[in-house]
Amino acid sequence: MVENVIIDLSHWKQSVDLKLAKEDGILGVMHKATQGLKYVDPTYEERRKAAEEEGLLWGAYHFGVGEKGKDQAEHFLEKIGDASQVLLALDIEENGGNNIMPEQAEDFVNQVYEATGRLPLIYGSAYFLKDFATPTLTKCPLWIARWGESPMLPKGWNDWILWQYTDGQTGPEPHSVKGIGPCDRDKFNGTLEELKKFWLTGE
């Protein structure tokens, strides 16, 4: 059973009503928190509060760049606030040449694990993640980006936990969510019960 109840957002999506999104069946939100060593998404804190008021599951992701992974993780963890019930993720993708490198991603993952006791999700496309199939990174749950009829696993991963199947324009329907409009939507590889358990405990 695959549940289609997750969206992922950043400040680029300006009009967001999470009350209406919940009424439309959304249960969880992955939101950009930080990027690099200094950037903080200006909508993160306000939207987390709104999500928690609606009883939505909350997740935070960091957009990795070509800087020290440990320092990026510390910046991320400092800015997200209480992480005890927050699903964490590292976004690995093209960044104008200033891309995070596998060793930097490993340092990020290790620092998050040391601080929280949980491995973050790794987000990316099968094509881009092909160079990140290290023993450390492939232990992390996979959040795969593929705007097509089915997810495609990158080398090194045997399964996926989240699948970003549309950016709101490309990929299978549905693309839109009430209160938000066309947006990134994600499927969870399991039941609703398994989703809630994984989100809060990592198991």
Residue pairs with C-beta under 8 A, 6 or more apart in sequence:
1 190
1 191
2 163
2 187
2 188
2 189
2 190
3 27
3 187
3 188
3 190
3 191
3 192
3 195
4 174
4 185
4 186
4 187
4 188
5 25
5 26
5 27
5 28
5 188
5 192
5 195
6 26
6 27
6 28
6 29
6 30
6 162
6 185
6 186
6 187
6 188
7 21
7 26
7 28
7 29
7 30
7 177
7 180
7 183
7 184
7 185
7 186
8 29
8 30
8 31
8 32
8 59
8 61
8 164
8 183
8 184
8 186
9 16
9 29
9 30
9 31
9 32
9 43
9 47
9 180
9 183
9 184
10 31
10 32
10 41
10 43
11 32
11 41
11 42
11 43
11 44
13 180
13 183
15 180
15 181
16 43
16 47
16 50
16 179
16 180
17 178
17 179
17 180
18 26
18 29
18 47
18 50
18 51
18 54
18 56
18 179
19 50
19 54
19 179
20 178
20 179
20 180
21 29
21 56
21 177
21 178
21 179
21 180
22 54
22 55
22 56
23 178
23 179
24 177
24 178
24 179
26 56
26 177
27 56
27 57
27 192
27 195
27 196
28 56
28 57
28 58
28 59
28 87
28 188
28 195
28 199
29 47
29 51
29 56
29 57
29 58
29 59
30 59
30 60
30 61
30 87
30 89
30 143
30 162
30 186
31 41
31 43
31 44
31 47
31 48
31 51
31 58
31 59
31 60
31 61
32 41
32 44
32 60
32 61
32 63
32 91
33 40
33 41
33 44
33 60
33 61
33 62
33 76
33 79
33 80
34 40
34 41
34 62
34 63
34 72
34 75
34 76
34 79
34 80
35 41
35 62
35 63
35 65
36 63
36 65
36 67
36 72
36 75
37 65
37 67
37 68
37 71
37 72
37 75
38 75
39 63
40 79
44 60
44 79
44 80
45 81
48 58
48 60
48 81
51 57
51 58
52 58
57 87
57 195
57 196
57 199
57 200
58 85
58 86
58 87
59 86
59 87
59 88
59 89
59 199
60 76
60 80
60 83
60 86
60 87
60 88
60 89
61 88
61 89
61 90
61 91
61 121
61 123
62 72
62 73
62 75
62 76
62 88
62 89
62 90
62 91
62 108
63 91
63 93
63 95
64 72
64 90
64 91
64 92
64 95
64 99
64 100
64 104
64 105
64 108
65 72
65 95
65 98
65 99
65 100
66 95
66 98
66 99
66 100
66 101
66 104
67 100
67 104
68 104
68 107
69 100
69 103
69 104
69 105
69 106
69 107
69 108
69 109
69 110
69 111
70 107
70 108
70 110
70 111
72 100
72 104
72 108
73 107
73 108
73 109
73 111
73 112
73 115
74 111
76 88
76 108
76 112
77 83
77 111
77 112
77 115
77 116
80 86
80 88
83 115
83 116
85 199
85 200
87 121
87 199
88 112
88 116
88 118
88 120
88 121
89 120
89 121
89 122
89 123
89 143
90 100
90 105
90 108
90 109
90 112
90 120
90 121
90 122
90 123
90 140
91 123
91 124
92 100
92 105
92 122
92 123
92 124
92 128
92 129
92 132
93 99
93 123
93 124
93 125
93 128
93 145
94 128
100 108
102 131
102 132
102 134
102 137
105 122
105 132
105 137
106 134
106 136
106 137
108 120
109 119
109 120
109 122
109 136
109 137
109 140
110 136
112 118
112 119
112 120
113 119
113 120
118 202
119 139
119 140
119 141
119 202
120 140
121 140
121 141
121 142
121 143
121 161
121 162
122 129
122 132
122 137
122 140
122 141
122 142
122 143
123 143
123 144
123 145
123 162
123 164
124 132
124 143
124 144
124 145
124 154
125 144
125 145
125 146
125 154
126 144
126 146
126 152
126 153
126 154
126 155
127 154
128 154
129 154
129 155
129 156
129 157
130 154
130 155
132 154
132 156
133 154
133 155
133 156
133 157
134 156
137 156
138 156
138 157
141 160
141 161
141 162
141 198
141 202
142 153
142 154
142 157
142 159
142 160
142 161
142 162
143 160
143 161
143 162
143 163
143 164
143 186
144 151
144 152
144 153
144 154
144 160
144 162
144 163
144 164
145 164
146 152
146 163
146 164
146 165
146 171
147 164
147 165
147 166
147 167
147 170
147 171
148 165
148 171
148 172
149 172
151 160
151 163
151 165
153 159
153 160
159 189
160 189
161 188
161 189
161 190
161 198
162 186
162 187
162 188
162 189
163 186
163 187
163 189
164 184
164 185
164 186
165 171
165 172
165 185
165 186
165 187
166 172
166 173
166 175
166 184
166 185
167 184
168 175
168 176
168 181
168 182
168 183
168 184
168 185
169 175
169 182
174 185
175 182
175 183
175 185
176 182
176 183
177 183
177 185
188 194
188 195
188 198
190 198
197 203
